[in-house]
Amino acid sequence: MNHHRRQLLQAAGGALLGAPLLARAQGAAANWPAKPVRIIVPNVPGGALDILARLLESELGKTWKQPIIVEFKPGAGTISGTDYVAKSAPDGYTLGILAIGVLGIQPALRKDMPFDTLRDLSGTMLVVGNILLSASPKAPFNDLAGLVAYGKANKGKLSYATAGAGSSMHLAGEKLNLLTGIEMVHIPYKGAGGAYGDVFDGRVDLLLDPLFSSMPHVKSGRLKPIAVAGLTRDPSAPQIPAAGETFPDFDFASNLGIGLPRATPPEIIAKVNADVNKAIRSEALAPRLKEMGLTVTGSTPEQFDAHMRKSLKQFADIVREAKVKTE
């Protein structure tokens, strides 16, 4: 048998062997889901992750004609539950709500990450919630330029509160320090509840927290809006400037998404992506998400990967340059 004929036979044999594998993968997608699908919330009940899961539960149940079961697996700032999803069976029956900022930040802060986001998870960005930098009504400035000027004249005297160390709000404050040299002091709280009162009364100068939860206090006059911590203004509060207007690439919006193990057949990943993107734009969900202060974005798995690569580098650079500590 000559060499050319042997190559042709090997190629034909490979194609014959590959055909059943391809057919099985396509068949798996065609028949999926054939049983209930779980959505893991890597946090305690309540809050944006839980609400997003509940909204998807309702809409995807209609599309998939299967029960959608929401389960809570809190711990380690959403890392435990996300690890559970990453290591679950790659069959499309275990999905997870993703706090995408946490996935970008934590690898820079801890050496013991139990999974690798890019290697172990495929995901889709769903919604973005802007973060607001606001000030006590007693603060001697009213905008970002005034804050920076005051901070430079009073280095190390300004303080800013967040709902916790290692959050995107925390790193937004540290990035502002790096860009301006104003040396604000971070005051982390266990949740934002206690922070609001301290900023209202001027015990802490500034607050970084979701725009949606801050706006009622802006409207009541208990907080002064300084800037949205993103590239562009938020449609729900277009009168508030974006920090990105002054500092290009200043992007600390809070992205939420949904993910599943990367080893899941690509056809199932594509179906989940298409159906979830359709759900968040539906007449049933889109208005509810807007009421929550969330802007529908959607994405492809490839866009999710690109966003994660950018975030991992961005946050690693901030942690290194600002010498961020969480303990």
N, C-alpha and C positions, 0 to 999 in steps of 0.2 A: 504493500500500500504506500503510494507516494505521500510526501509530506503535505502537499496541498489538499489531497483528498482527506487525509486524517484531520486536518484543521476544519474542513467543512463538516465532517461527521461529528467532531467534538462540539462545534457551534450549534449544530442541529440538536444534538443531545442536550446541551445546556438549555436551549430554548424550550425543549419538551419538558425538562425538569422544572424550569422556571414558570412555565404556563400554569401548572396547578397552584403554585404559590401565589401568583398574581390573581388567579381566579378566586382563591380562598380569601385573599385580602379584600378584593372587590365585593365578594359575597358577604364578608363580615360587615362591611359598611352598609350594604343593601339591607341587611337584616337587623342592623343596629338602630335603636335599642330594642332588645327582645325581653328585657326585664327592668325593674326599677333602677334609676340612676341616683347616685348619692352626690350631693354638693356639700363639701366640707367647709365649714366656717372656722378659720383658725383663731377664733377669738371667743369671748363670752357672748351670750345673747345681748342684743341691743347694739346700737351703733350702725354705721354705714355698711359694714361688711355683712351684717345680719340682714339688714333691710334689702340690700342688693340681692342676696341669696333668696329671700322670700319672694321678691318680685320675679326673679328668674324661675323659681319653683312654679309659680302660677302659669307663666306664659309658656315655658318649655314643656310643661305637662300636657298642654293642648297640642303642641307641635309633635311631640314624640309619642303621645298616647300611651305613656307609661307613668307610674308614680315617680315623683321627684322627692327624695328624702333629704332634708337638711339636717346635718349633724354638726355638733360643736366640738372642736378639739383645740382648746386654748392652750397657751403656754409659750414661754420664751419669746414674747412679742410677735406672735403669729408664726414663728419658725417651726414649732412642734407640729402644728396642723398641716403646714405646707410640706414638711418632710414626710408626713403620713401620705399625702397625695403623691409626692414624687416617687415613693417606694411602693405604691399600690399596684395591683395588677394592671398591666397596660392594655386594657380591653375597652376603655371608654366609659366604664360604669362608675368611676370615682373621679369627680371633678373637684376643684377647690377654688374658692374666692381668694384672690391674690392681692395683698397689700404691696404693690410693686415698689414703692419707695423703700420699704423694709428690705426687700430682696436685693435692692441696689446698695443699701447702706451697711447691712450687717456683715457681709464678707470683709469689709474694711475695718470693722470694729472687733471681730472675734475670729480666733484662729481655729475654732472647733465647729465650723458650719457642717451640719450633717449631710448636706447635699450641695450640688453645684447647679445653680439655676439654669445656666445655658446647656449643660450636659444632660440634666435630669428632667427638665420641665419644658413643655411646649405651652404657649399661652397666647392670650388675646387681651389687649387693653380694651376696656369697656367704657369707663367714664373717668372724668377728671374733676376734682374738686379743688378750687383755688384756695390758697392760704393768704391770710391778711396779716400784714404788719400794722399794728395799731398802737396807739399811745394813750397814756393816762391823760385825762383832760387838764391835769396840772402841768403837763410837759411844756417847756418853753419853746416848742417848735410845732409846726403844723403840716409839714411835708417832708419828703425824703431829703431834699437839699438842706432844709433847716436842721434835720436830725444829724446829717453828716457834719455840717458846720459846727453845731453844738458839741457833737462827740469829739471832734478834733480839738476843740478848745477845752474840753474837759475829759481827756483820755482816761478810760477805765472807770468813769463815774456812772455811766449809763448801765442799766440792767435790763435784761429781757427774759420773759417767762415763756415756757413751753410746757406741753403736757408730758414731757419726759425726755431724758437724755437719749441720744442716738436716733431721734426722730428726724424726719425731713425738716420739721420746723427748727430743730436745734441746729442742723447743718446750714440752713438758710441764714441764721444769725451769724454763724461762724464765717460763712462766705462773705457776708457784709463786712465783718471785721477785717477779713483778708483784703477786700477790695478798697477799704477806706482807712484802715489803721485806727479805728475809733475805740477798739478794745472793750466792747460791751461785755458785761459779765452775764453768763448764762445762769438762770435760776430754774432748774427743772422741778416740775410738780408730778405727783402721781395722778395723772389726769388733769384736765384743764379747769375743773370746777373751782379749786382753791385759788388758781391764778387770777381769775377774773376780778375777784374782790380786791386783791392786792394791787392790781393795776388801776382799778377804779379809784382807789384811795391814794395812789401815788407812791405806795411802798416799793413797787416795781415800776420802772418807767415804760416798758414796752411789752407787747404780747404778740406772739406768733401762733395763730390758731386758724382752723378752717374759716373761710369767709362766711359760710352759711351760719355757723354758730356765733360768729362775732357781730354780724350785721344788726341783730336786734339791739345790741348795746351801742352800736354806732348811731342808730336812729334815735335812741333815747338820750344820747349825749354823754353816755358814760365812757365811751371810747372815741378817740380821734383816729380816723383812718389815715394811714401814712402811704401805704402802697400794697398792691397785690404782688405776692412773691412769685410772679411768673413773667412770661415773655410779653403777654398781651393783657389788655383789660378784660375783666369778666363781664359777659353780657348782662348779668343781673345787677351790676353796679358799675356802669361805664364811666361814672364820674370819678372813680378812684383810679389814679394812675397805676401803671404796672412798673415794677422795679426794672423790668427789662427795657423800658424806655430810657433809663439812665445807665444801666449796666447790661450790655448785650450778653446773652446766654445765661442770664440769671433766671433759672427755671426750676422752681421747687414746688410745682403743682403736685397734688396728691392723686396719683393714678391708682385706680382699682381695676382688676381684671379677673379672668378665670383661666385656670390651667389644668393640665393633666399630664401623665407621664409621657416623656418624649418618645419612649419605645412603642407607644400606641400606634396602630396602623395609620399611615398618613391619610387614608381615605376617611377614617373616623375623625381624625383631627380636623380635616377640612369640613366635615359635616357639622361637628360641634361649633367650629368657628362661624360657619355660614348661618346656622340656626340661632346662635347667641347674638350675632350682629343684627339679625333680623328682629329678634325679640326686643333689644334695647331701643330700636327705632320704631317700635309698634305704637299704635295709638293708645294701647293700654299702659305701656311702660314709660315712654318718652316724657309725657307730662308729669308723671310721678317723680321721675329722676330730676327733672327741672325744679320741681318744688323742693327737693332736697338740696338744691344748690349744686347739683352735679351736671356737667356738660357731657353729653354723649359724644364719644370719640370713635370707638370701635377700632379694629386694626386686623391685619393678617398676622399669622404666626411669625412671618418673616419680619414684619414691622415691630412685633414684640421683641424679637431677638435683637434687632438693631437698637431699640430703646434701652434694653437691658445692658448691652455692651457699653453704650454711652453713659448710662447711670453708674455702672460699676466703676468706670474710670473717673467720672466726675466726683463721686463721693469718696473714692479712695484718695484722690488728690487733696480734697478738703480735709479729710481726717489726718493725712500726713502733714500738710502744711500748717494746719491749725493745732496740731497735736491734740486732737479731740480725745477725751477720756469719758467713759460712761460710768465709772465707779469712783 
